């Protein structure tokens, strides 16, 4: 009778990811612990956009990845807070 190798019984969490499918492809379930400040920001962003918290997090992560790519490539990101306001450089932390 063949024995199961020990490392097969101790799969890493990455190998045990649960995925489902959506209209946009596979989904990955993750658990995130938010600080109070981040939870408040999520609530505010979801209310402002009318999106679910899940959709808000998905969009935020896509924007964050884009901003990181721009700055890693030597670019910069600016924001104008009002129509007559000056451009301000956004610094990612």
Number of C-alpha atoms within 10 A of each C-alpha: 3 4 5 8 8 8 8 8 8 9 10 10 8 7 8 8 12 12 12 10 9 8 6 6 9 10 13 10 9 8 5 6 7 11 9 9 9 11 13 12 13 19 14 14 17 17 13 9 10 11 13 14 16 11 13 19 15 12 13 14 12 12 12 13 11 12 18 16 12 13 13 10 9 8 10 14 14 11 11 11 10 8 6 7 9 11 12 11 11 11 10 10 3
